[in-house]
Amino acid sequence: WAALYWGLKRQDPARAHETLDVSAMLSSAKDSRLLQFCGYTILIAIVMSQLVVSLSVHGVTYAGLTEKQVGLLFALNGLVVTLIQMKVSRGLSRHSLTAAAALGCLLYATGYGAMGWAAGFAAMAAAVIVVTVGEAVVSPSVQTIVVNLAPVKLKGRYVGLHGLSFQIGCALGPLLGGLGLQYLSPRHPALPWLAVGALAVAAAAGFARFGRLLRPEEQGLAIAVMGPEPMEVR
């Protein structure tokens, strides 16, 4: 709170009259490409959010893990991200961002699909590693795509609406995952994870299709880092 207070006190007086305009942010939904991209983002956000609650319940109830081993899986997830994120980011600069996002979604589908059949810590750890690689590929790809889509003076609005879409998916994820564990897992432990994998495949198909709507210069990682003009956030 102290940091927030002093940050507001030190804002530019010339812009002190500006306030957050939610309607202005939502007005960016008039861009059909952004709206479509946000839809695919919601799908993959639902998938990504299964890593915490759903994984914990499934691991203890159906995969034979202890609570300590579940904690080790989360530590493994963080370790793998730390080790590979920079290499993945460098690799993205040489490839189409939408193709990378689609590949990451397919890695999610593979990892979560395997998780439904995994028994024991080693098998679950292998599935988590695949999921984590998917995470390391998807996250920077989608974040960069939305920045590349935005006109220079509207980047803040585009990023804001995209972030809202991602949070909607993250909110739906635990709810849908919990329903899957409650109603599908008793029939077969793999069923909810196959459903999650199907969502990931749908997101992969969406991102691949979306790539045909982008100009070549919008598919590059560098645009989000060094735009042609200073970025103005509104």
MARLOMAR-602297 format. One line per field, with one value per residue (C-alpha): residue in three letters; residue number from 1; x, y, z. Coordinates in pm, 1 decimal, padded with zeros to 6 digits. Example, Ala and Ser with C-alpha at 12.3 -4.5 7.8 and 13.67 -1.06 7.14 Angstrom:
2
residuo = ALA, SER
num = 1, 2
X = 01230.0, 01367.0
Y = -00450.0, -00106.0
Z = 00780.0, 00714.0
END
This chain:
234
residuo = TRP, ALA, ALA, LEU, TYR, TRP, GLY, LEU, LYS, ARG, GLN, ASP, PRO, ALA, ARG, ALA, HIS, GLU, THR, LEU, ASP, VAL, SER, ALA, MET, LEU, SER, SER, ALA, LYS, ASP, SER, ARG, LEU, LEU, GLN, PHE, CYS, GLY, TYR, THR, ILE, LEU, ILE, ALA, ILE, VAL, MET, SER, GLN, LEU, VAL, VAL, SER, LEU, SER, VAL, HIS, GLY, VAL, THR, TYR, ALA, GLY, LEU, THR, GLU, LYS, GLN, VAL, GLY, LEU, LEU, PHE, ALA, LEU, ASN, GLY, LEU, VAL, VAL, THR, LEU, ILE, GLN, MET, LYS, VAL, SER, ARG, GLY, LEU, SER, ARG, HIS, SER, LEU, THR, ALA, ALA, ALA, ALA, LEU, GLY, CYS, LEU, LEU, TYR, ALA, THR, GLY, TYR, GLY, ALA, MET, GLY, TRP, ALA, ALA, GLY, PHE, ALA, ALA, MET, ALA, ALA, ALA, VAL, ILE, VAL, VAL, THR, VAL, GLY, GLU, ALA, VAL, VAL, SER, PRO, SER, VAL, GLN, THR, ILE, VAL, VAL, ASN, LEU, ALA, PRO, VAL, LYS, LEU, LYS, GLY, ARG, TYR, VAL, GLY, LEU, HIS, GLY, LEU, SER, PHE, GLN, ILE, GLY, CYS, ALA, LEU, GLY, PRO, LEU, LEU, GLY, GLY, LEU, GLY, LEU, GLN, TYR, LEU, SER, PRO, ARG, HIS, PRO, ALA, LEU, PRO, TRP, LEU, ALA, VAL, GLY, ALA, LEU, ALA, VAL, ALA, ALA, ALA, ALA, GLY, PHE, ALA, ARG, PHE, GLY, ARG, LEU, LEU, ARG, PRO, GLU, GLU, GLN, GLY, LEU, ALA, ILE, ALA, VAL, MET, GLY, PRO, GLU, PRO, MET, GLU, VAL, ARG
num = 1, 2, 3, 4, 5, 6, 7, 8, 9, 10, 11, 12, 13, 14, 15, 16, 17, 18, 19, 20, 21, 22, 23, 24, 25, 26, 27, 28, 29, 30, 31, 32, 33, 34, 35, 36, 37, 38, 39, 40, 41, 42, 43, 44, 45, 46, 47, 48, 49, 50, 51, 52, 53, 54, 55, 56, 57, 58, 59, 60, 61, 62, 63, 64, 65, 66, 67, 68, 69, 70, 71, 72, 73, 74, 75, 76, 77, 78, 79, 80, 81, 82, 83, 84, 85, 86, 87, 88, 89, 90, 91, 92, 93, 94, 95, 96, 97, 98, 99, 100, 101, 102, 103, 104, 105, 106, 107, 108, 109, 110, 111, 112, 113, 114, 115, 116, 117, 118, 119, 120, 121, 122, 123, 124, 125, 126, 127, 128, 129, 130, 131, 132, 133, 134, 135, 136, 137, 138, 139, 140, 141, 142, 143, 144, 145, 146, 147, 148, 149, 150, 151, 152, 153, 154, 155, 156, 157, 158, 159, 160, 161, 162, 163, 164, 165, 166, 167, 168, 169, 170, 171, 172, 173, 174, 175, 176, 177, 178, 179, 180, 181, 182, 183, 184, 185, 186, 187, 188, 189, 190, 191, 192, 193, 194, 195, 196, 197, 198, 199, 200, 201, 202, 203, 204, 205, 206, 207, 208, 209, 210, 211, 212, 213, 214, 215, 216, 217, 218, 219, 220, 221, 222, 223, 224, 225, 226, 227, 228, 229, 230, 231, 232, 233, 234
X = 00000.0, 00285.6, 00446.1, 00112.7, 00057.6, 00398.0, 00369.4, 00044.2, 00190.7, 00479.0, 00270.4, 00305.1, 00089.1, 00001.2, -00169.9, -00318.7, -00668.3, -00657.6, -00849.7, -00898.3, -01170.1, -01306.3, -01538.4, -01238.7, -01058.3, -01362.4, -01398.2, -01093.0, -01319.8, -01436.1, -01119.5, -01243.7, -00892.4, -00834.0, -01171.6, -01096.0, -00752.9, -00901.6, -01136.1, -00843.7, -00667.7, -00962.0, -00939.3, -00570.2, -00605.8, -00860.5, -00602.4, -00313.4, -00504.7, -00539.9, -00183.1, -00256.5, -00588.2, -00677.4, -00325.5, -00312.3, -00643.1, -00577.3, -00223.3, -00324.8, -00654.8, -00576.5, -00200.9, -00086.6, 00117.5, 00173.1, 00118.7, 00496.7, 00537.5, 00271.4, 00475.7, 00783.3, 00593.7, 00529.1, 00896.8, 00986.5, 00757.8, 00933.2, 01277.5, 01210.2, 01068.5, 01380.7, 01611.1, 01445.8, 01260.0, 01548.5, 01632.5, 01268.0, 01239.6, 01545.3, 01399.9, 01073.0, 01257.1, 01325.7, 00974.0, 00615.7, 00456.7, 00121.7, 00294.2, 00484.1, 00161.8, -00002.9, 00295.2, 00280.0, -00090.0, -00015.1, 00249.9, -00014.6, -00248.8, 00023.1, 00129.6, -00218.7, -00331.1, -00039.7, -00121.7, -00457.8, -00285.9, 00017.5, 00070.7, 00345.7, 00579.0, 00810.3, 00527.2, 00359.1, 00693.0, 00744.9, 00395.5, 00458.3, 00782.3, 00597.3, 00326.5, 00591.7, 00763.2, 00423.3, 00382.6, 00723.5, 00628.2, 00268.4, 00306.2, 00556.1, 00397.5, 00045.6, 00167.6, 00377.2, 00105.7, -00141.5, 00118.7, 00194.2, -00176.4, -00227.0, -00192.0, 00086.3, -00148.9, -00384.8, -00144.1, -00260.7, -00624.5, -00539.3, -00317.9, -00583.1, -00862.7, -00638.4, -00540.7, -00907.9, -00972.9, -00686.9, -00822.9, -01167.8, -01011.2, -00814.1, -01136.1, -01324.7, -01039.1, -01067.2, -01447.0, -01445.3, -01155.0, -01340.5, -01652.1, -01442.0, -01283.4, -01623.2, -01821.5, -01571.6, -01285.4, -01501.5, -01579.8, -01215.0, -00932.0, -00815.9, -01147.1, -01115.4, -00757.9, -00861.8, -01123.2, -00854.9, -00633.1, -00918.4, -00946.6, -00572.4, -00598.5, -00887.3, -00672.9, -00382.7, -00607.6, -00735.9, -00389.6, -00274.7, -00576.0, -00527.6, -00178.3, -00331.4, -00486.1, -00153.9, 00088.7, 00445.4, 00574.1, 00312.3, 00450.4, 00790.6, 00909.7, 01104.7, 00802.0, 00690.8, 01037.6, 01126.7, 00824.7, 00859.4, 00723.4, 00717.0, 00432.5, 00153.0, -00073.9, -00430.5
Y = 00000.0, 00237.3, 00171.1, 00230.9, 00555.4, 00700.0, 00584.6, 00776.7, 01081.1, 01088.2, 01057.3, 01314.3, 01616.9, 01671.3, 01330.3, 01347.5, 01397.2, 01067.5, 00775.0, 00413.2, 00400.3, 00045.5, 00130.3, 00254.9, -00073.2, -00273.9, -00063.6, -00241.8, -00546.8, -00382.5, -00528.3, -00867.3, -01010.1, -00917.3, -01059.2, -01387.0, -01403.0, -01342.3, -01635.9, -01869.9, -01721.5, -01810.7, -02170.8, -02208.7, -02020.2, -02282.1, -02546.1, -02368.1, -02321.8, -02697.6, -02718.6, -02628.6, -02745.8, -03021.2, -03163.3, -03169.8, -03350.7, -03595.0, -03668.8, -03764.2, -03933.6, -04122.3, -04120.4, -04246.1, -03940.2, -03803.4, -03435.7, -03393.9, -03539.3, -03301.5, -03014.5, -03152.3, -03144.5, -02772.9, -02719.6, -02913.9, -02689.5, -02378.1, -02527.3, -02625.6, -02280.5, -02119.6, -02343.7, -02317.4, -01985.9, -01782.4, -02049.1, -02073.5, -01695.6, -01687.4, -01969.4, -01781.7, -01503.1, -01743.8, -01880.2, -01773.3, -01675.4, -01835.4, -02158.7, -02149.7, -02089.6, -02381.8, -02605.0, -02505.4, -02593.0, -02936.9, -02988.2, -02905.3, -03159.9, -03425.5, -03358.1, -03344.7, -03643.6, -03842.9, -03718.6, -03894.1, -04231.4, -04167.9, -04366.3, -04282.3, -03987.8, -04054.5, -04070.4, -03761.6, -03575.5, -03659.6, -03528.8, -03208.6, -03147.6, -03168.3, -02934.0, -02691.7, -02678.0, -02598.3, -02319.9, -02174.1, -02164.9, -02043.0, -01759.4, -01535.5, -01615.2, -01500.0, -01197.0, -01083.4, -01146.2, -00915.7, -00636.4, -00682.7, -00664.1, -00330.0, 00009.2, 00205.2, 00436.7, 00155.8, -00101.5, -00050.9, -00116.8, -00425.4, -00569.9, -00488.4, -00666.3, -00962.2, -00979.5, -00973.4, -01262.7, -01459.9, -01405.8, -01521.6, -01845.7, -01879.6, -01831.8, -02091.1, -02342.4, -02452.8, -02463.2, -02684.2, -02890.0, -02948.4, -03059.5, -03298.3, -03447.4, -03481.6, -03632.5, -03780.0, -03910.5, -04169.4, -04322.4, -04316.3, -04097.4, -04008.6, -03862.6, -03507.5, -03485.9, -03601.0, -03323.3, -03071.9, -03206.5, -03160.6, -02794.2, -02755.1, -02908.9, -02672.4, -02377.8, -02504.7, -02522.7, -02173.8, -02019.7, -02195.6, -02062.3, -01717.9, -01705.5, -01665.9, -01335.0, -01178.8, -00989.7, -01127.2, -00839.8, -00919.6, -01270.3, -01155.5, -01132.6, -00810.4, -00587.0, -00612.0, -00522.7, -00237.8, -00078.1, 00189.8, 00456.9, 00511.6, 00320.7, 00528.0, 00342.0, 00464.9
Z = 00000.0, 00081.1, -00258.7, -00432.2, -00239.0, -00322.7, -00681.9, -00721.4, -00548.1, -00796.4, -01113.5, -01388.7, -01289.8, -01655.7, -01656.4, -01308.0, -01450.2, -01639.2, -01492.2, -01582.1, -01845.5, -01859.3, -02147.4, -02346.7, -02282.8, -02388.8, -02702.3, -02839.8, -02878.7, -03200.1, -03350.6, -03469.5, -03474.2, -03110.8, -03009.4, -03184.3, -03025.9, -02681.0, -02737.8, -02801.6, -02500.2, -02276.2, -02396.3, -02319.4, -01989.2, -01878.4, -01964.1, -01795.4, -01469.9, -01416.1, -01289.6, -00927.3, -00783.5, -01029.5, -01032.0, -00651.8, -00609.9, -00893.0, -00777.6, -00424.9, -00506.6, -00826.2, -00899.6, -00559.7, -00462.8, -00116.1, -00039.1, -00021.0, -00369.0, -00503.9, -00363.1, -00537.6, -00867.2, -00823.1, -00740.0, -01055.3, -01258.5, -01130.3, -01183.5, -01543.2, -01624.2, -01479.1, -01680.1, -02020.0, -02039.5, -02181.4, -02439.3, -02541.0, -02576.0, -02802.7, -03009.2, -03058.4, -03238.1, -03524.3, -03566.4, -03621.8, -03291.1, -03370.5, -03471.1, -03142.3, -02948.5, -03127.5, -03050.1, -02684.0, -02674.3, -02819.5, -02551.3, -02291.9, -02450.9, -02448.2, -02090.1, -01944.3, -02147.2, -02007.2, -01658.3, -01672.5, -01714.6, -01495.1, -01175.7, -00932.1, -00892.6, -01188.5, -01442.5, -01300.4, -01301.3, -01669.5, -01749.9, -01553.5, -01744.3, -02076.6, -01945.5, -01820.7, -02158.7, -02307.7, -02053.4, -02138.7, -02507.7, -02482.9, -02233.5, -02417.6, -02752.8, -02669.7, -02476.0, -02769.9, -03028.4, -02855.1, -02837.8, -03207.4, -03290.9, -03119.0, -03283.8, -03113.3, -02921.6, -02813.5, -02676.3, -02318.8, -02413.5, -02614.4, -02342.6, -02082.7, -02268.0, -02339.3, -01972.1, -01874.9, -02113.1, -01963.5, -01612.9, -01723.5, -01841.1, -01517.4, -01318.7, -01523.1, -01505.9, -01140.1, -01167.6, -01476.2, -01342.6, -01017.6, -01203.4, -01408.1, -01097.3, -00933.3, -01217.8, -01467.0, -01254.1, -01069.1, -01409.5, -01516.8, -01381.6, -01733.7, -01854.4, -01716.9, -01844.5, -02188.9, -02184.0, -02086.1, -02363.7, -02612.0, -02509.9, -02563.2, -02911.1, -02991.4, -02879.1, -03092.4, -03397.9, -03323.2, -03294.1, -03610.8, -03798.7, -03648.3, -03795.1, -04141.4, -04029.5, -03929.0, -04142.7, -04149.5, -03937.5, -03669.0, -03630.1, -03500.4, -03142.0, -03201.8, -03260.2, -02899.6, -02778.5, -03012.7, -03174.0, -03440.8, -03206.5, -02828.0, -02670.0, -02523.2, -02282.4, -02251.4
END
